[in-house]
Amino acid sequence: MQAPIVFTRVSSYNLRMTIQLDSLVSFLDEALRVGAFRDVSNNGLQIANSGSVSRVLTGVDASLRLLKEAAERGAQCVVCHHGLSWGDSLKRITGVNHRLVKFAIDHDIAVYAAHLPLDAHPQFGNNALLCRTMGLTRVRPAFEYHGETIGFVGSYARPITFDAFCARVRQHVNDDIRILDFGSKTVRTIGVVSGGGADMADQSVALKADVFLTGEPNLQGYTFAENAGLNMVFAGHYATEVFGVRALAGLIAKSLRLPTEFADFRIPY
């Protein structure tokens, strides 16, 4: 059963009627430093439209559901974290890929994706905003992934209990979390990598973090945490990656004065 969609409308004054797609793409490319990242995602514009945009919809995944919502709400562009083009995934446009690409083209919807650039961004990125949401201070970039630094590590001014930290995650990120309490009962330094960051738990130990906060659990992460005596909190791949695309909705509305919404599908994975 699908959870109800929650739309976040971003207000801005003196809204434009339309801008050129190229202008939106150039703005996002520069703001997110898309060209500076090596990534399996083909970041940036993945599908063009006929050339103009009067409304934008952002979301975590470039799913058929997001594309249908864009068409329903009159958006000519979707901006997402997980796009449609990964490596040579669109080398042959068949099956599900054909359905997605055809729907976008038939409804004149452009697709723009920002994967690692949105994880890593110090202002609009998933991990920086997770740190801010969790009230961490002295936040600095950390966690290398395929040569790119995409996460952050931060701390609390005073130690708190691990139970109190988990309560904050439930309150501010996702109330459905999984906990590995193999470490200290009192914590202060927190490593943060959104999404599927469990494989980077070893770097959390090297950073002397008391807790590693990430999204999606896996067996490798569990075994490492147990062996290393590390606390880990899995708050959901989706739930930890709504922050960036929601922030981008605000950035687009404020900077380009385009009507922009964030669509939250509340996916429990």
C-alpha positions as CSV (number, residue, x, y, z in Angstrom):
1,M,0.0,0.0,0.0
2,Q,1.4,3.4,-1.0
3,A,1.8,6.1,1.6
4,P,0.0,9.4,0.8
5,I,2.1,11.9,-1.1
6,V,3.1,15.0,0.8
7,F,3.9,18.1,-1.4
8,T,6.0,20.9,0.0
9,R,5.1,24.1,-1.8
10,V,8.0,26.6,-1.9
11,S,6.9,30.3,-1.8
12,S,8.7,33.0,-3.7
13,Y,7.8,36.5,-4.8
14,N,7.6,37.9,-8.3
15,L,7.4,34.5,-9.9
16,R,8.5,34.2,-13.5
17,M,6.1,32.8,-16.1
18,T,8.8,30.7,-17.7
19,I,12.6,30.3,-18.2
20,Q,14.6,28.3,-20.7
21,L,15.6,24.8,-19.7
22,D,19.2,25.6,-20.5
23,S,19.2,28.4,-17.9
24,L,17.9,26.0,-15.2
25,V,20.4,23.4,-16.1
26,S,23.3,25.8,-16.1
27,F,22.2,27.2,-12.7
28,L,22.0,23.7,-11.2
29,D,25.3,22.5,-12.8
30,E,27.1,25.5,-11.3
31,A,25.4,25.5,-7.9
32,L,26.1,21.7,-7.4
33,R,29.5,21.6,-9.1
34,V,28.2,18.7,-11.1
35,G,31.2,18.5,-13.4
36,A,33.6,18.1,-10.5
37,F,32.4,14.6,-9.6
38,R,33.2,11.2,-10.9
39,D,30.0,9.2,-10.5
40,V,28.2,6.1,-11.9
41,S,25.2,8.5,-12.2
42,N,25.3,10.6,-15.4
43,N,24.6,13.7,-13.4
44,G,23.0,16.8,-14.9
45,L,20.4,16.9,-17.6
46,Q,19.4,13.3,-18.6
47,I,16.3,14.0,-20.7
48,A,15.6,17.3,-22.3
49,N,12.2,18.8,-23.1
50,S,11.1,21.2,-25.8
51,G,13.1,24.0,-24.2
52,S,11.2,25.9,-21.6
53,V,10.2,25.4,-17.9
54,S,7.4,27.1,-16.0
55,R,7.1,24.7,-13.0
56,V,9.5,22.3,-11.3
57,L,8.9,19.2,-9.2
58,T,11.7,17.7,-7.1
59,G,11.8,14.2,-5.7
60,V,14.3,11.5,-4.5
61,D,13.8,9.1,-7.4
62,A,13.0,9.6,-11.1
63,S,10.3,7.0,-10.9
64,L,7.2,6.7,-13.1
65,R,5.2,7.9,-10.1
66,L,7.2,11.1,-9.9
67,L,6.9,11.7,-13.6
68,K,3.2,11.2,-13.5
69,E,2.9,13.6,-10.6
70,A,4.9,16.1,-12.6
71,A,2.6,15.7,-15.6
72,E,-0.5,16.1,-13.3
73,R,0.9,19.2,-11.7
74,G,2.0,20.9,-14.9
75,A,5.8,20.6,-14.3
76,Q,8.1,20.6,-17.3
77,C,11.1,19.4,-15.3
78,V,11.8,17.0,-12.5
79,V,14.9,17.4,-10.4
80,C,15.9,14.3,-8.5
81,H,18.7,12.5,-6.6
82,H,18.5,9.1,-8.3
83,G,18.0,9.7,-12.0
84,L,17.4,7.4,-15.0
85,S,20.9,7.2,-16.5
86,W,23.5,5.2,-14.7
87,G,26.7,4.2,-16.6
88,D,25.4,2.7,-19.8
89,S,22.0,1.8,-18.4
90,L,20.2,3.5,-21.2
91,K,22.4,1.9,-23.9
92,R,19.2,0.0,-24.9
93,I,16.0,1.8,-24.1
94,T,13.7,-1.2,-23.6
95,G,11.3,-2.5,-21.0
96,V,10.9,-0.3,-17.9
97,N,13.5,2.2,-19.3
98,H,11.4,2.6,-22.4
99,R,8.3,3.3,-20.2
100,L,10.0,5.9,-18.2
101,V,11.8,7.7,-21.1
102,K,8.7,7.5,-23.3
103,F,6.5,9.0,-20.6
104,A,8.9,11.9,-20.0
105,I,9.2,12.7,-23.7
106,D,5.4,12.2,-24.4
107,H,4.7,14.7,-21.6
108,D,7.5,17.1,-22.4
109,I,9.2,16.6,-19.0
110,A,12.9,17.2,-18.6
111,V,14.8,15.0,-16.1
112,Y,17.8,16.4,-14.1
113,A,19.7,14.3,-11.7
114,A,22.3,15.0,-9.0
115,H,23.6,12.0,-7.2
116,L,27.0,12.4,-5.4
117,P,27.0,16.2,-6.0
118,L,23.9,16.4,-3.9
119,D,25.2,14.0,-1.2
120,A,28.3,16.1,-0.8
121,H,27.1,19.7,-1.1
122,P,28.0,21.7,2.1
123,Q,24.8,23.7,2.0
124,F,22.1,21.9,0.0
125,G,23.4,18.3,0.4
126,N,21.8,15.4,2.1
127,N,24.6,14.8,4.6
128,A,25.2,18.5,5.5
129,L,21.5,18.9,6.1
130,L,21.3,15.7,8.1
131,C,24.0,17.1,10.3
132,R,22.2,20.3,10.7
133,T,18.9,18.5,11.4
134,M,20.5,16.4,14.1
135,G,22.0,19.6,15.8
136,L,25.6,18.7,15.2
137,T,28.4,21.3,15.4
138,R,32.0,21.5,14.2
139,V,30.8,19.7,11.0
140,R,33.5,18.9,8.5
141,P,33.6,16.8,5.2
142,A,34.6,13.2,5.6
143,F,34.0,9.7,4.1
144,E,35.6,9.0,0.8
145,Y,33.6,7.1,-1.8
146,H,35.3,6.2,-5.1
147,G,37.6,9.1,-4.7
148,E,34.9,11.6,-3.8
149,T,34.3,13.0,-0.3
150,I,30.5,12.8,0.2
151,G,29.8,12.6,3.9
152,F,30.4,14.6,7.1
153,V,31.4,14.2,10.7
154,G,30.2,16.4,13.5
155,S,29.8,16.5,17.2
156,Y,27.6,17.7,20.1
157,A,28.9,20.4,22.5
158,R,28.3,17.9,25.3
159,P,27.9,14.1,25.2
160,I,24.4,12.6,25.1
161,T,23.2,9.1,25.6
162,F,23.0,6.8,22.6
163,D,19.3,6.4,23.4
164,A,18.8,10.1,23.3
165,F,20.6,10.2,19.9
166,C,18.3,7.5,18.5
167,A,15.3,9.5,19.8
168,R,16.5,12.5,17.9
169,V,16.8,10.4,14.7
170,R,13.2,9.2,15.2
171,Q,11.9,12.7,15.7
172,H,13.8,14.5,12.9
173,V,14.5,11.9,10.3
174,N,12.4,8.8,10.5
175,D,10.5,7.1,13.2
176,D,11.2,3.7,11.8
177,I,14.9,3.1,12.4
178,R,17.2,0.1,13.0
179,I,19.8,0.3,15.7
180,L,23.1,-1.5,16.3
181,D,24.2,-0.7,19.9
182,F,27.6,-2.3,19.9
183,G,29.4,0.8,21.1
184,S,29.5,3.3,23.9
185,K,26.3,4.2,25.8
186,T,27.3,7.9,25.7
187,V,28.1,9.5,22.4
188,R,29.4,12.8,21.1
189,T,31.0,12.5,17.6
190,I,28.7,11.3,14.8
191,G,29.6,10.2,11.3
192,V,26.9,10.8,8.6
193,V,26.5,9.3,5.2
194,S,23.0,9.1,3.7
195,G,21.5,6.3,1.6
196,G,23.5,3.2,1.1
197,G,26.6,4.2,3.2
198,A,26.8,1.1,5.4
199,D,29.9,-0.1,3.6
200,M,31.7,3.0,4.8
201,A,31.4,2.2,8.5
202,D,35.1,1.5,8.7
203,Q,35.9,5.1,8.0
204,S,33.6,6.1,10.9
205,V,35.9,4.1,13.2
206,A,39.0,5.8,11.7
207,L,37.3,9.2,12.4
208,K,36.8,8.1,16.0
209,A,33.0,8.6,15.7
210,D,30.8,7.2,18.5
211,V,27.9,6.6,16.0
212,F,27.6,6.1,12.3
213,L,24.3,7.4,10.9
214,T,23.4,6.1,7.5
215,G,20.3,4.9,5.5
216,E,20.1,1.3,4.3
217,P,21.1,-1.6,6.5
218,N,23.1,-4.6,5.2
219,L,24.8,-7.6,6.6
220,Q,28.3,-6.3,6.0
221,G,27.5,-3.2,8.1
222,Y,26.1,-5.3,10.9
223,T,29.1,-7.6,11.0
224,F,31.6,-4.8,10.9
225,A,29.8,-2.8,13.6
226,E,29.7,-5.9,15.9
227,N,33.4,-6.6,15.3
228,A,34.5,-3.0,15.8
229,G,32.2,-2.2,18.7
230,L,30.5,0.6,16.8
231,N,27.0,2.1,17.2
232,M,25.2,2.4,14.0
233,V,21.7,3.8,13.2
234,F,20.0,3.0,9.9
235,A,17.3,5.6,9.3
236,G,16.2,4.5,5.8
237,H,17.8,5.1,2.3
238,Y,14.8,7.2,1.2
239,A,14.3,9.1,4.5
240,T,17.9,10.2,4.7
241,E,17.9,11.5,1.1
242,V,14.8,13.7,1.0
243,F,16.8,16.6,2.5
244,G,18.8,17.5,-0.6
245,V,16.0,17.6,-3.2
246,R,13.7,19.4,-0.7
247,A,16.4,22.1,-0.3
248,L,16.8,22.3,-4.1
249,A,13.2,23.1,-4.4
250,G,13.7,26.1,-2.2
251,L,16.9,27.1,-4.0
252,I,15.2,27.0,-7.4
253,A,12.1,29.0,-6.3
254,K,14.2,31.6,-4.5
255,S,17.0,32.1,-7.1
256,L,15.1,31.5,-10.4
257,R,11.6,32.6,-9.1
258,L,10.0,29.4,-10.6
259,P,7.0,27.7,-8.9
260,T,8.6,24.6,-7.4
261,E,7.4,21.7,-5.2
262,F,9.0,18.8,-3.5
263,A,7.1,15.5,-3.7
264,D,7.6,13.2,-0.7
265,F,6.3,9.7,-1.3
266,R,7.3,8.5,2.2
267,I,8.9,5.3,0.9
268,P,9.8,3.1,3.9
269,Y,13.1,1.7,2.5
